[in-house]
Amino acid sequence: MNEEIHFKSFVLQEEEARVLNKKDDKKIHIYHITLTNGELLKNTRVEGSLEWRLSGIAANLIAVEDDNGKKIVLSKYQIVKAELENIED
């Protein structure tokens, strides 16, 4: 019984976070992304938050733009750390 209440609370908190992230899903998010090979991609632009774009089972790839304007497709397994620097309208 207690586990069921805890699970429902967790699901509600997760849903609230998704709703908050959904409001920003069309804004440009700028990250500094560290990859598994140690490479640092600074000022990487993503439409929507990484949390929103990479949530779910089927979401493995994400298209981003580096600070030179070059399009890159990353696997979520390549990303070690992503630091949010800014959100543009």
HTML snippet that shows the backbone in 3Dmol.js (N, CA, C, O; Angstrom):
<script src="https://3Dmol.org/build/3Dmol-min.js"></script>
<div id="view" style="width:600px;height:400px;position:relative"></div>
<script>
const pdb = `
ATOM      1  N   MET A   1       0.825  -1.199   0.000  1.00  0.00           N
ATOM      2  CA  MET A   1       0.000   0.000   0.000  1.00  0.00           C
ATOM      3  C   MET A   1       0.871   1.266   0.000  1.00  0.00           C
ATOM      4  O   MET A   1       0.642   2.185  -0.787  1.00  0.00           O
ATOM      5  N   ASN A   2       1.858   1.302   0.880  1.00  0.00           N
ATOM      6  CA  ASN A   2       2.734   2.464   0.977  1.00  0.00           C
ATOM      7  C   ASN A   2       3.548   2.652  -0.302  1.00  0.00           C
ATOM      8  O   ASN A   2       3.775   3.784  -0.729  1.00  0.00           O
ATOM      9  N   GLU A   3       3.992   1.541  -0.922  1.00  0.00           N
ATOM     10  CA  GLU A   3       4.733   1.616  -2.176  1.00  0.00           C
ATOM     11  C   GLU A   3       3.866   2.199  -3.284  1.00  0.00           C
ATOM     12  O   GLU A   3       4.357   2.948  -4.128  1.00  0.00           O
ATOM     13  N   GLU A   4       2.590   1.862  -3.287  1.00  0.00           N
ATOM     14  CA  GLU A   4       1.677   2.367  -4.312  1.00  0.00           C
ATOM     15  C   GLU A   4       1.521   3.883  -4.193  1.00  0.00           C
ATOM     16  O   GLU A   4       1.512   4.581  -5.208  1.00  0.00           O
ATOM     17  N   ILE A   5       1.401   4.393  -2.992  1.00  0.00           N
ATOM     18  CA  ILE A   5       1.276   5.834  -2.773  1.00  0.00           C
ATOM     19  C   ILE A   5       2.552   6.542  -3.228  1.00  0.00           C
ATOM     20  O   ILE A   5       2.491   7.579  -3.888  1.00  0.00           O
ATOM     21  N   HIS A   6       3.700   5.978  -2.873  1.00  0.00           N
ATOM     22  CA  HIS A   6       4.989   6.563  -3.282  1.00  0.00           C
ATOM     23  C   HIS A   6       5.105   6.584  -4.806  1.00  0.00           C
ATOM     24  O   HIS A   6       5.554   7.579  -5.375  1.00  0.00           O
ATOM     25  N   PHE A   7       4.708   5.502  -5.470  1.00  0.00           N
ATOM     26  CA  PHE A   7       4.776   5.421  -6.927  1.00  0.00           C
ATOM     27  C   PHE A   7       3.877   6.462  -7.569  1.00  0.00           C
ATOM     28  O   PHE A   7       4.293   7.131  -8.515  1.00  0.00           O
ATOM     29  N   LYS A   8       2.648   6.616  -7.077  1.00  0.00           N
ATOM     30  CA  LYS A   8       1.726   7.610  -7.641  1.00  0.00           C
ATOM     31  C   LYS A   8       2.279   9.021  -7.465  1.00  0.00           C
ATOM     32  O   LYS A   8       2.143   9.856  -8.358  1.00  0.00           O
ATOM     33  N   SER A   9       2.902   9.291  -6.315  1.00  0.00           N
ATOM     34  CA  SER A   9       3.499  10.598  -6.079  1.00  0.00           C
ATOM     35  C   SER A   9       4.628  10.858  -7.060  1.00  0.00           C
ATOM     36  O   SER A   9       4.746  11.958  -7.599  1.00  0.00           O
ATOM     37  N   PHE A  10       5.463   9.846  -7.295  1.00  0.00           N
ATOM     38  CA  PHE A  10       6.573   9.966  -8.244  1.00  0.00           C
ATOM     39  C   PHE A  10       6.051  10.239  -9.652  1.00  0.00           C
ATOM     40  O   PHE A  10       6.586  11.097 -10.355  1.00  0.00           O
ATOM     41  N   VAL A  11       5.015   9.519 -10.068  1.00  0.00           N
ATOM     42  CA  VAL A  11       4.437   9.706 -11.398  1.00  0.00           C
ATOM     43  C   VAL A  11       3.882  11.119 -11.538  1.00  0.00           C
ATOM     44  O   VAL A  11       4.060  11.745 -12.583  1.00  0.00           O
ATOM     45  N   LEU A  12       3.218  11.632 -10.514  1.00  0.00           N
ATOM     46  CA  LEU A  12       2.685  12.992 -10.579  1.00  0.00           C
ATOM     47  C   LEU A  12       3.807  14.017 -10.678  1.00  0.00           C
ATOM     48  O   LEU A  12       3.699  14.973 -11.445  1.00  0.00           O
ATOM     49  N   GLN A  13       4.884  13.835  -9.914  1.00  0.00           N
ATOM     50  CA  GLN A  13       6.012  14.759  -9.991  1.00  0.00           C
ATOM     51  C   GLN A  13       6.653  14.723 -11.372  1.00  0.00           C
ATOM     52  O   GLN A  13       7.025  15.765 -11.912  1.00  0.00           O
ATOM     53  N   GLU A  14       6.784  13.538 -11.942  1.00  0.00           N
ATOM     54  CA  GLU A  14       7.372  13.403 -13.278  1.00  0.00           C
ATOM     55  C   GLU A  14       6.486  14.083 -14.313  1.00  0.00           C
ATOM     56  O   GLU A  14       6.995  14.741 -15.220  1.00  0.00           O
ATOM     57  N   GLU A  15       5.175  13.936 -14.193  1.00  0.00           N
ATOM     58  CA  GLU A  15       4.249  14.568 -15.139  1.00  0.00           C
ATOM     59  C   GLU A  15       4.311  16.088 -15.027  1.00  0.00           C
ATOM     60  O   GLU A  15       4.264  16.783 -16.042  1.00  0.00           O
ATOM     61  N   GLU A  16       4.416  16.616 -13.799  1.00  0.00           N
ATOM     62  CA  GLU A  16       4.548  18.061 -13.617  1.00  0.00           C
ATOM     63  C   GLU A  16       5.824  18.571 -14.288  1.00  0.00           C
ATOM     64  O   GLU A  16       5.809  19.630 -14.917  1.00  0.00           O
ATOM     65  N   ALA A  17       6.908  17.840 -14.162  1.00  0.00           N
ATOM     66  CA  ALA A  17       8.169  18.235 -14.800  1.00  0.00           C
ATOM     67  C   ALA A  17       8.028  18.231 -16.315  1.00  0.00           C
ATOM     68  O   ALA A  17       8.549  19.123 -16.984  1.00  0.00           O
ATOM     69  N   ARG A  18       7.331  17.242 -16.867  1.00  0.00           N
ATOM     70  CA  ARG A  18       7.121  17.192 -18.312  1.00  0.00           C
ATOM     71  C   ARG A  18       6.309  18.386 -18.795  1.00  0.00           C
ATOM     72  O   ARG A  18       6.604  18.944 -19.852  1.00  0.00           O
ATOM     73  N   VAL A  19       5.293  18.786 -18.038  1.00  0.00           N
ATOM     74  CA  VAL A  19       4.477  19.933 -18.421  1.00  0.00           C
ATOM     75  C   VAL A  19       5.326  21.196 -18.404  1.00  0.00           C
ATOM     76  O   VAL A  19       5.220  22.020 -19.313  1.00  0.00           O
ATOM     77  N   LEU A  20       6.167  21.365 -17.386  1.00  0.00           N
ATOM     78  CA  LEU A  20       7.042  22.536 -17.334  1.00  0.00           C
ATOM     79  C   LEU A  20       8.014  22.546 -18.493  1.00  0.00           C
ATOM     80  O   LEU A  20       8.230  23.592 -19.106  1.00  0.00           O
ATOM     81  N   ASN A  21       8.606  21.400 -18.808  1.00  0.00           N
ATOM     82  CA  ASN A  21       9.540  21.322 -19.927  1.00  0.00           C
ATOM     83  C   ASN A  21       8.837  21.550 -21.256  1.00  0.00           C
ATOM     84  O   ASN A  21       9.447  22.084 -22.183  1.00  0.00           O
ATOM     85  N   LYS A  22       7.578  21.162 -21.376  1.00  0.00           N
ATOM     86  CA  LYS A  22       6.842  21.305 -22.627  1.00  0.00           C
ATOM     87  C   LYS A  22       6.700  22.779 -23.004  1.00  0.00           C
ATOM     88  O   LYS A  22       6.697  23.114 -24.188  1.00  0.00           O
ATOM     89  N   LYS A  23       6.581  23.661 -22.011  1.00  0.00           N
ATOM     90  CA  LYS A  23       6.446  25.089 -22.300  1.00  0.00           C
ATOM     91  C   LYS A  23       7.674  25.619 -23.045  1.00  0.00           C
ATOM     92  O   LYS A  23       7.555  26.545 -23.848  1.00  0.00           O
ATOM     93  N   ASP A  24       8.837  25.047 -22.791  1.00  0.00           N
ATOM     94  CA  ASP A  24      10.078  25.517 -23.401  1.00  0.00           C
ATOM     95  C   ASP A  24      10.513  24.663 -24.580  1.00  0.00           C
ATOM     96  O   ASP A  24      11.640  24.811 -25.053  1.00  0.00           O
ATOM     97  N   ASP A  25       9.647  23.761 -25.076  1.00  0.00           N
ATOM     98  CA  ASP A  25      10.103  22.794 -26.073  1.00  0.00           C
ATOM     99  C   ASP A  25      10.401  23.395 -27.438  1.00  0.00           C
ATOM    100  O   ASP A  25      11.022  22.720 -28.259  1.00  0.00           O
ATOM    101  N   LYS A  26      10.000  24.610 -27.723  1.00  0.00           N
ATOM    102  CA  LYS A  26      10.314  25.239 -29.008  1.00  0.00           C
ATOM    103  C   LYS A  26      11.379  26.328 -28.867  1.00  0.00           C
ATOM    104  O   LYS A  26      11.809  26.906 -29.865  1.00  0.00           O
ATOM    105  N   LYS A  27      11.799  26.606 -27.655  1.00  0.00           N
ATOM    106  CA  LYS A  27      12.846  27.597 -27.449  1.00  0.00           C
ATOM    107  C   LYS A  27      14.207  26.957 -27.693  1.00  0.00           C
ATOM    108  O   LYS A  27      14.370  25.745 -27.548  1.00  0.00           O
ATOM    109  N   ILE A  28      15.173  27.777 -28.063  1.00  0.00           N
ATOM    110  CA  ILE A  28      16.532  27.302 -28.297  1.00  0.00           C
ATOM    111  C   ILE A  28      17.268  27.244 -26.960  1.00  0.00           C
ATOM    112  O   ILE A  28      17.391  28.248 -26.258  1.00  0.00           O
ATOM    113  N   HIS A  29      17.752  26.058 -26.625  1.00  0.00           N
ATOM    114  CA  HIS A  29      18.537  25.854 -25.411  1.00  0.00           C
ATOM    115  C   HIS A  29      20.000  25.748 -25.818  1.00  0.00           C
ATOM    116  O   HIS A  29      20.339  25.041 -26.767  1.00  0.00           O
ATOM    117  N   ILE A  30      20.854  26.447 -25.101  1.00  0.00           N
ATOM    118  CA  ILE A  30      22.287  26.435 -25.398  1.00  0.00           C
ATOM    119  C   ILE A  30      23.012  25.711 -24.267  1.00  0.00           C
ATOM    120  O   ILE A  30      22.904  26.076 -23.097  1.00  0.00           O
ATOM    121  N   TYR A  31      23.761  24.665 -24.657  1.00  0.00           N
ATOM    122  CA  TYR A  31      24.457  23.814 -23.686  1.00  0.00           C
ATOM    123  C   TYR A  31      25.945  23.766 -23.983  1.00  0.00           C
ATOM    124  O   TYR A  31      26.375  24.000 -25.113  1.00  0.00           O
ATOM    125  N   HIS A  32      26.729  23.458 -22.946  1.00  0.00           N
ATOM    126  CA  HIS A  32      28.096  22.985 -23.090  1.00  0.00           C
ATOM    127  C   HIS A  32      27.990  21.483 -22.843  1.00  0.00           C
ATOM    128  O   HIS A  32      27.634  21.057 -21.744  1.00  0.00           O
ATOM    129  N   ILE A  33      28.298  20.680 -23.858  1.00  0.00           N
ATOM    130  CA  ILE A  33      28.111  19.230 -23.785  1.00  0.00           C
ATOM    131  C   ILE A  33      29.465  18.531 -23.783  1.00  0.00           C
ATOM    132  O   ILE A  33      30.296  18.767 -24.659  1.00  0.00           O
ATOM    133  N   THR A  34      29.680  17.671 -22.791  1.00  0.00           N
ATOM    134  CA  THR A  34      30.881  16.844 -22.729  1.00  0.00           C
ATOM    135  C   THR A  34      30.523  15.461 -23.252  1.00  0.00           C
ATOM    136  O   THR A  34      29.557  14.846 -22.800  1.00  0.00           O
ATOM    137  N   LEU A  35      31.312  14.976 -24.211  1.00  0.00           N
ATOM    138  CA  LEU A  35      31.073  13.669 -24.823  1.00  0.00           C
ATOM    139  C   LEU A  35      31.916  12.586 -24.154  1.00  0.00           C
ATOM    140  O   LEU A  35      32.832  12.884 -23.387  1.00  0.00           O
ATOM    141  N   THR A  36      31.599  11.331 -24.451  1.00  0.00           N
ATOM    142  CA  THR A  36      32.306  10.208 -23.851  1.00  0.00           C
ATOM    143  C   THR A  36      33.788  10.181 -24.226  1.00  0.00           C
ATOM    144  O   THR A  36      34.602   9.641 -23.477  1.00  0.00           O
ATOM    145  N   ASN A  37      34.148  10.754 -25.375  1.00  0.00           N
ATOM    146  CA  ASN A  37      35.569  10.786 -25.780  1.00  0.00           C
ATOM    147  C   ASN A  37      36.323  11.968 -25.163  1.00  0.00           C
ATOM    148  O   ASN A  37      37.495  12.184 -25.473  1.00  0.00           O
ATOM    149  N   GLY A  38      35.656  12.731 -24.293  1.00  0.00           N
ATOM    150  CA  GLY A  38      36.282  13.864 -23.618  1.00  0.00           C
ATOM    151  C   GLY A  38      36.136  15.183 -24.351  1.00  0.00           C
ATOM    152  O   GLY A  38      36.488  16.231 -23.809  1.00  0.00           O
ATOM    153  N   GLU A  39      35.624  15.151 -25.574  1.00  0.00           N
ATOM    154  CA  GLU A  39      35.446  16.381 -26.359  1.00  0.00           C
ATOM    155  C   GLU A  39      34.367  17.250 -25.724  1.00  0.00           C
ATOM    156  O   GLU A  39      33.335  16.747 -25.278  1.00  0.00           O
ATOM    157  N   LEU A  40      34.611  18.550 -25.686  1.00  0.00           N
ATOM    158  CA  LEU A  40      33.661  19.511 -25.154  1.00  0.00           C
ATOM    159  C   LEU A  40      33.077  20.316 -26.304  1.00  0.00           C
ATOM    160  O   LEU A  40      33.809  20.988 -27.030  1.00  0.00           O
ATOM    161  N   LEU A  41      31.774  20.251 -26.469  1.00  0.00           N
ATOM    162  CA  LEU A  41      31.075  21.046 -27.479  1.00  0.00           C
ATOM    163  C   LEU A  41      30.471  22.252 -26.769  1.00  0.00           C
ATOM    164  O   LEU A  41      29.483  22.128 -26.045  1.00  0.00           O
ATOM    165  N   LYS A  42      31.075  23.422 -26.986  1.00  0.00           N
ATOM    166  CA  LYS A  42      30.593  24.630 -26.329  1.00  0.00           C
ATOM    167  C   LYS A  42      29.512  25.298 -27.165  1.00  0.00           C
ATOM    168  O   LYS A  42      29.514  25.219 -28.394  1.00  0.00           O
ATOM    169  N   ASN A  43      28.600  25.950 -26.479  1.00  0.00           N
ATOM    170  CA  ASN A  43      27.521  26.725 -27.108  1.00  0.00           C
ATOM    171  C   ASN A  43      26.749  25.896 -28.136  1.00  0.00           C
ATOM    172  O   ASN A  43      26.468  26.361 -29.241  1.00  0.00           O
ATOM    173  N   THR A  44      26.419  24.691 -27.765  1.00  0.00           N
ATOM    174  CA  THR A  44      25.653  23.796 -28.629  1.00  0.00           C
ATOM    175  C   THR A  44      24.182  24.155 -28.536  1.00  0.00           C
ATOM    176  O   THR A  44      23.616  24.211 -27.444  1.00  0.00           O
ATOM    177  N   ARG A  45      23.566  24.399 -29.679  1.00  0.00           N
ATOM    178  CA  ARG A  45      22.174  24.847 -29.731  1.00  0.00           C
ATOM    179  C   ARG A  45      21.240  23.677 -30.009  1.00  0.00           C
ATOM    180  O   ARG A  45      21.470  22.875 -30.914  1.00  0.00           O
ATOM    181  N   VAL A  46      20.174  23.598 -29.204  1.00  0.00           N
ATOM    182  CA  VAL A  46      19.187  22.524 -29.333  1.00  0.00           C
ATOM    183  C   VAL A  46      17.803  23.160 -29.270  1.00  0.00           C
ATOM    184  O   VAL A  46      17.537  24.003 -28.414  1.00  0.00           O
ATOM    185  N   GLU A  47      16.920  22.748 -30.189  1.00  0.00           N
ATOM    186  CA  GLU A  47      15.542  23.226 -30.101  1.00  0.00           C
ATOM    187  C   GLU A  47      14.829  22.384 -29.055  1.00  0.00           C
ATOM    188  O   GLU A  47      14.605  21.189 -29.253  1.00  0.00           O
ATOM    189  N   GLY A  48      14.475  23.010 -27.944  1.00  0.00           N
ATOM    190  CA  GLY A  48      13.880  22.309 -26.817  1.00  0.00           C
ATOM    191  C   GLY A  48      14.961  21.810 -25.871  1.00  0.00           C
ATOM    192  O   GLY A  48      16.140  21.768 -26.224  1.00  0.00           O
ATOM    193  N   SER A  49      14.550  21.437 -24.678  1.00  0.00           N
ATOM    194  CA  SER A  49      15.519  20.978 -23.682  1.00  0.00           C
ATOM    195  C   SER A  49      15.966  19.554 -23.995  1.00  0.00           C
ATOM    196  O   SER A  49      15.229  18.782 -24.607  1.00  0.00           O
ATOM    197  N   LEU A  50      17.177  19.218 -23.570  1.00  0.00           N
ATOM    198  CA  LEU A  50      17.663  17.852 -23.753  1.00  0.00           C
ATOM    199  C   LEU A  50      16.796  16.863 -22.989  1.00  0.00           C
ATOM    200  O   LEU A  50      16.561  15.750 -23.458  1.00  0.00           O
ATOM    201  N   GLU A  51      16.320  17.263 -21.813  1.00  0.00           N
ATOM    202  CA  GLU A  51      15.454  16.375 -21.031  1.00  0.00           C
ATOM    203  C   GLU A  51      14.214  15.994 -21.822  1.00  0.00           C
ATOM    204  O   GLU A  51      13.778  14.843 -21.810  1.00  0.00           O
ATOM    205  N   TRP A  52      13.660  16.976 -22.506  1.00  0.00           N
ATOM    206  CA  TRP A  52      12.439  16.730 -23.276  1.00  0.00           C
ATOM    207  C   TRP A  52      12.756  15.932 -24.544  1.00  0.00           C
ATOM    208  O   TRP A  52      12.043  14.989 -24.886  1.00  0.00           O
ATOM    209  N   ARG A  53      13.814  16.311 -25.226  1.00  0.00           N
ATOM    210  CA  ARG A  53      14.158  15.675 -26.503  1.00  0.00           C
ATOM    211  C   ARG A  53      14.602  14.226 -26.346  1.00  0.00           C
ATOM    212  O   ARG A  53      14.370  13.410 -27.238  1.00  0.00           O
ATOM    213  N   LEU A  54      15.236  13.895 -25.226  1.00  0.00           N
ATOM    214  CA  LEU A  54      15.787  12.548 -25.043  1.00  0.00           C
ATOM    215  C   LEU A  54      14.965  11.691 -24.085  1.00  0.00           C
ATOM    216  O   LEU A  54      15.413  10.619 -23.678  1.00  0.00           O
ATOM    217  N   SER A  55      13.780  12.143 -23.725  1.00  0.00           N
ATOM    218  CA  SER A  55      12.948  11.321 -22.845  1.00  0.00           C
ATOM    219  C   SER A  55      12.259  10.232 -23.664  1.00  0.00           C
ATOM    220  O   SER A  55      11.945  10.430 -24.838  1.00  0.00           O
ATOM    221  N   GLY A  56      12.034   9.119 -23.053  1.00  0.00           N
ATOM    222  CA  GLY A  56      11.356   8.013 -23.724  1.00  0.00           C
ATOM    223  C   GLY A  56      12.318   6.946 -24.204  1.00  0.00           C
ATOM    224  O   GLY A  56      13.529   7.155 -24.272  1.00  0.00           O
ATOM    225  N   ILE A  57      11.764   5.828 -24.525  1.00  0.00           N
ATOM    226  CA  ILE A  57      12.558   4.662 -24.919  1.00  0.00           C
ATOM    227  C   ILE A  57      13.130   4.817 -26.321  1.00  0.00           C
ATOM    228  O   ILE A  57      14.275   4.438 -26.567  1.00  0.00           O
ATOM    229  N   ALA A  58      12.354   5.364 -27.232  1.00  0.00           N
ATOM    230  CA  ALA A  58      12.757   5.414 -28.643  1.00  0.00           C
ATOM    231  C   ALA A  58      13.674   6.579 -28.980  1.00  0.00           C
ATOM    232  O   ALA A  58      14.232   6.622 -30.077  1.00  0.00           O
ATOM    233  N   ALA A  59      13.839   7.513 -28.072  1.00  0.00           N
ATOM    234  CA  ALA A  59      14.655   8.701 -28.365  1.00  0.00           C
ATOM    235  C   ALA A  59      16.125   8.405 -28.106  1.00  0.00           C
ATOM    236  O   ALA A  59      16.571   8.437 -26.960  1.00  0.00           O
ATOM    237  N   ASN A  60      16.875   8.119 -29.152  1.00  0.00           N
ATOM    238  CA  ASN A  60      18.304   7.835 -29.016  1.00  0.00           C
ATOM    239  C   ASN A  60      19.182   8.877 -29.679  1.00  0.00           C
ATOM    240  O   ASN A  60      20.313   9.097 -29.244  1.00  0.00           O
ATOM    241  N   LEU A  61      18.685   9.524 -30.726  1.00  0.00           N
ATOM    242  CA  LEU A  61      19.483  10.485 -31.485  1.00  0.00           C
ATOM    243  C   LEU A  61      18.885  11.877 -31.364  1.00  0.00           C
ATOM    244  O   LEU A  61      17.669  12.047 -31.271  1.00  0.00           O
ATOM    245  N   ILE A  62      19.767  12.867 -31.368  1.00  0.00           N
ATOM    246  CA  ILE A  62      19.313  14.254 -31.300  1.00  0.00           C
ATOM    247  C   ILE A  62      20.190  15.099 -32.225  1.00  0.00           C
ATOM    248  O   ILE A  62      21.415  14.985 -32.217  1.00  0.00           O
ATOM    249  N   ALA A  63      19.544  15.938 -33.014  1.00  0.00           N
ATOM    250  CA  ALA A  63      20.269  16.848 -33.905  1.00  0.00           C
ATOM    251  C   ALA A  63      20.542  18.143 -33.155  1.00  0.00           C
ATOM    252  O   ALA A  63      19.638  18.744 -32.574  1.00  0.00           O
ATOM    253  N   VAL A  64      21.806  18.563 -33.176  1.00  0.00           N
ATOM    254  CA  VAL A  64      22.213  19.802 -32.518  1.00  0.00           C
ATOM    255  C   VAL A  64      23.027  20.637 -33.496  1.00  0.00           C
ATOM    256  O   VAL A  64      23.403  20.167 -34.570  1.00  0.00           O
ATOM    257  N   GLU A  65      23.289  21.865 -33.115  1.00  0.00           N
ATOM    258  CA  GLU A  65      24.095  22.769 -33.934  1.00  0.00           C
ATOM    259  C   GLU A  65      25.240  23.286 -33.069  1.00  0.00           C
ATOM    260  O   GLU A  65      25.006  23.824 -31.987  1.00  0.00           O
ATOM    261  N   ASP A  66      26.483  23.125 -33.543  1.00  0.00           N
ATOM    262  CA  ASP A  66      27.622  23.598 -32.749  1.00  0.00           C
ATOM    263  C   ASP A  66      27.778  25.109 -32.895  1.00  0.00           C
ATOM    264  O   ASP A  66      27.013  25.751 -33.614  1.00  0.00           O
ATOM    265  N   ASP A  67      28.770  25.672 -32.210  1.00  0.00           N
ATOM    266  CA  ASP A  67      28.930  27.133 -32.215  1.00  0.00           C
ATOM    267  C   ASP A  67      29.381  27.687 -33.555  1.00  0.00           C
ATOM    268  O   ASP A  67      29.365  28.903 -33.747  1.00  0.00           O
ATOM    269  N   ASN A  68      29.786  26.821 -34.497  1.00  0.00           N
ATOM    270  CA  ASN A  68      30.127  27.255 -35.858  1.00  0.00           C
ATOM    271  C   ASN A  68      28.940  27.138 -36.813  1.00  0.00           C
ATOM    272  O   ASN A  68      29.062  27.464 -37.993  1.00  0.00           O
ATOM    273  N   GLY A  69      27.801  26.679 -36.314  1.00  0.00           N
ATOM    274  CA  GLY A  69      26.612  26.511 -37.144  1.00  0.00           C
ATOM    275  C   GLY A  69      26.529  25.162 -37.830  1.00  0.00           C
ATOM    276  O   GLY A  69      25.629  24.934 -38.639  1.00  0.00           O
ATOM    277  N   LYS A  70      27.454  24.265 -37.521  1.00  0.00           N
ATOM    278  CA  LYS A  70      27.485  22.934 -38.135  1.00  0.00           C
ATOM    279  C   LYS A  70      26.493  22.009 -37.436  1.00  0.00           C
ATOM    280  O   LYS A  70      26.454  21.936 -36.208  1.00  0.00           O
ATOM    281  N   LYS A  71      25.686  21.299 -38.239  1.00  0.00           N
ATOM    282  CA  LYS A  71      24.715  20.354 -37.699  1.00  0.00           C
ATOM    283  C   LYS A  71      25.424  19.055 -37.316  1.00  0.00           C
ATOM    284  O   LYS A  71      26.226  18.524 -38.084  1.00  0.00           O
ATOM    285  N   ILE A  72      25.118  18.553 -36.121  1.00  0.00           N
ATOM    286  CA  ILE A  72      25.698  17.313 -35.610  1.00  0.00           C
ATOM    287  C   ILE A  72      24.557  16.463 -35.056  1.00  0.00           C
ATOM    288  O   ILE A  72      23.636  16.981 -34.426  1.00  0.00           O
ATOM    289  N   VAL A  73      24.625  15.169 -35.294  1.00  0.00           N
ATOM    290  CA  VAL A  73      23.656  14.246 -34.692  1.00  0.00           C
ATOM    291  C   VAL A  73      24.382  13.465 -33.614  1.00  0.00           C
ATOM    292  O   VAL A  73      25.370  12.780 -33.879  1.00  0.00           O
ATOM    293  N   LEU A  74      23.878  13.577 -32.397  1.00  0.00           N
ATOM    294  CA  LEU A  74      24.484  12.894 -31.255  1.00  0.00           C
ATOM    295  C   LEU A  74      23.573  11.774 -30.772  1.00  0.00           C
ATOM    296  O   LEU A  74      22.348  11.866 -30.853  1.00  0.00           O
ATOM    297  N   SER A  75      24.190  10.728 -30.275  1.00  0.00           N
ATOM    298  CA  SER A  75      23.456   9.673 -29.583  1.00  0.00           C
ATOM    299  C   SER A  75      23.405  10.058 -28.108  1.00  0.00           C
ATOM    300  O   SER A  75      24.352  10.647 -27.587  1.00  0.00           O
ATOM    301  N   LYS A  76      22.314   9.732 -27.439  1.00  0.00           N
ATOM    302  CA  LYS A  76      22.243  10.074 -26.023  1.00  0.00           C
ATOM    303  C   LYS A  76      23.317   9.337 -25.228  1.00  0.00           C
ATOM    304  O   LYS A  76      23.645   9.744 -24.113  1.00  0.00           O
ATOM    305  N   TYR A  77      23.864   8.265 -25.782  1.00  0.00           N
ATOM    306  CA  TYR A  77      24.911   7.513 -25.094  1.00  0.00           C
ATOM    307  C   TYR A  77      26.281   8.175 -25.232  1.00  0.00           C
ATOM    308  O   TYR A  77      27.220   7.780 -24.541  1.00  0.00           O
ATOM    309  N   GLN A  78      26.417   9.167 -26.102  1.00  0.00           N
ATOM    310  CA  GLN A  78      27.663   9.920 -26.253  1.00  0.00           C
ATOM    311  C   GLN A  78      27.770  11.047 -25.234  1.00  0.00           C
ATOM    312  O   GLN A  78      28.868  11.531 -24.959  1.00  0.00           O
ATOM    313  N   ILE A  79      26.656  11.462 -24.680  1.00  0.00           N
ATOM    314  CA  ILE A  79      26.620  12.627 -23.800  1.00  0.00           C
ATOM    315  C   ILE A  79      26.918  12.201 -22.359  1.00  0.00           C
ATOM    316  O   ILE A  79      26.193  11.405 -21.764  1.00  0.00           O
ATOM    317  N   VAL A  80      28.003  12.754 -21.821  1.00  0.00           N
ATOM    318  CA  VAL A  80      28.367  12.480 -20.437  1.00  0.00           C
ATOM    319  C   VAL A  80      27.763  13.543 -19.528  1.00  0.00           C
ATOM    320  O   VAL A  80      27.206  13.236 -18.473  1.00  0.00           O
ATOM    321  N   LYS A  81      27.882  14.800 -19.956  1.00  0.00           N
ATOM    322  CA  LYS A  81      27.384  15.908 -19.155  1.00  0.00           C
ATOM    323  C   LYS A  81      26.917  17.013 -20.090  1.00  0.00           C
ATOM    324  O   LYS A  81      27.530  17.265 -21.127  1.00  0.00           O
ATOM    325  N   ALA A  82      25.832  17.666 -19.713  1.00  0.00           N
ATOM    326  CA  ALA A  82      25.339  18.818 -20.475  1.00  0.00           C
ATOM    327  C   ALA A  82      24.992  19.931 -19.489  1.00  0.00           C
ATOM    328  O   ALA A  82      24.142  19.766 -18.615  1.00  0.00           O
ATOM    329  N   GLU A  83      25.664  21.056 -19.650  1.00  0.00           N
ATOM    330  CA  GLU A  83      25.429  22.207 -18.782  1.00  0.00           C
ATOM    331  C   GLU A  83      24.617  23.238 -19.547  1.00  0.00           C
ATOM    332  O   GLU A  83      25.066  23.745 -20.574  1.00  0.00           O
ATOM    333  N   LEU A  84      23.432  23.549 -19.059  1.00  0.00           N
ATOM    334  CA  LEU A  84      22.587  24.555 -19.690  1.00  0.00           C
ATOM    335  C   LEU A  84      23.176  25.926 -19.452  1.00  0.00           C
ATOM    336  O   LEU A  84      23.377  26.331 -18.307  1.00  0.00           O
ATOM    337  N   GLU A  85      23.453  26.643 -20.526  1.00  0.00           N
ATOM    338  CA  GLU A  85      24.042  27.978 -20.433  1.00  0.00           C
ATOM    339  C   GLU A  85      23.006  29.080 -20.593  1.00  0.00           C
ATOM    340  O   GLU A  85      23.085  30.114 -19.929  1.00  0.00           O
ATOM    341  N   ASN A  86      22.018  28.857 -21.490  1.00  0.00           N
ATOM    342  CA  ASN A  86      21.059  29.917 -21.773  1.00  0.00           C
ATOM    343  C   ASN A  86      19.854  29.326 -22.482  1.00  0.00           C
ATOM    344  O   ASN A  86      19.933  28.246 -23.067  1.00  0.00           O
ATOM    345  N   ILE A  87      18.721  30.050 -22.426  1.00  0.00           N
ATOM    346  CA  ILE A  87      17.528  29.705 -23.197  1.00  0.00           C
ATOM    347  C   ILE A  87      17.123  30.947 -23.975  1.00  0.00           C
ATOM    348  O   ILE A  87      16.896  32.007 -23.392  1.00  0.00           O
ATOM    349  N   GLU A  88      17.033  30.810 -25.302  1.00  0.00           N
ATOM    350  CA  GLU A  88      16.621  31.918 -26.168  1.00  0.00           C
ATOM    351  C   GLU A  88      15.181  31.731 -26.603  1.00  0.00           C
ATOM    352  O   GLU A  88      14.687  30.607 -26.695  1.00  0.00           O
ATOM    353  N   ASP A  89      14.517  32.840 -26.868  1.00  0.00           N
ATOM    354  CA  ASP A  89      13.131  32.768 -27.360  1.00  0.00           C
ATOM    355  C   ASP A  89      13.094  32.493 -28.834  1.00  0.00           C
ATOM    356  O   ASP A  89      12.014  32.400 -29.418  1.00  0.00           O
TER     357      ASP A  89
END
`;
const viewer = $3Dmol.createViewer("view");
viewer.addModel(pdb, "pdb");
viewer.setStyle({}, {cartoon: {color: "spectrum"}});
viewer.zoomTo();
viewer.render();
</script>
